[in-house]
Amino acid sequence: MIEQLENQFTRYEVARILGARALQVAMDAPLLLKIPEKELEEINYNPIEIAKRELTAGVLPITVNRPLPKKKEAKIKKLSQEEIDEIKRREEEKRKEEELKSKVEVKPEVEEVKEKAEGEGAEEVVVTEKADEDEIMELATPEDEVEETSSSNEEEA
């Protein structure tokens, strides 16, 4: 019986209509359908059952207002395949540029240290770089240590 109405209303609308009418009947609103006293006793004066019978009989003056979605005035431009390919190409270029920027770049200071080390004739020079700190480390040679100790002795004197 209610299933027939679901072709016309959604189950939520049916529930809302039945609930509203059952509340009215429970508050002593006049019945819109003539139901014999014997049937009312059988259903135990249940307001929901009374509302169901009124709804299936089609006597309820309740309407359902379904607002339609708003129309958009702006028209959507349809892109051609060439335009889509161009957008994808630009996005790919941006992604590659970001990858290159994220890689650790050699700082000019590191280049200067390398050139000095090569110019001094140091046998073994290791330059490491940390992304967080611009810290340069060199392996010390015995000649470097001798020079440092002799300069520190001169400063003390």
RAFENHU-V926583 format. One record per pair of residues at least 6 apart in sequence whose C-alpha atoms are under 6 Angstrom apart, sorted by the first residue. I is the first residue (numbers start at 1). GAP is how many residues later the second one is. Records with the same first field share a line. If there is no record, write none. Layout:
# RAFENHU-V926583
I->GAP / GAP
This chain:
# RAFENHU-V926583
18->33
21->30
22->25 / 26 / 29
25->22
26->21
125->13 / 14
126->12
127->9 / 10
128->8
129->6
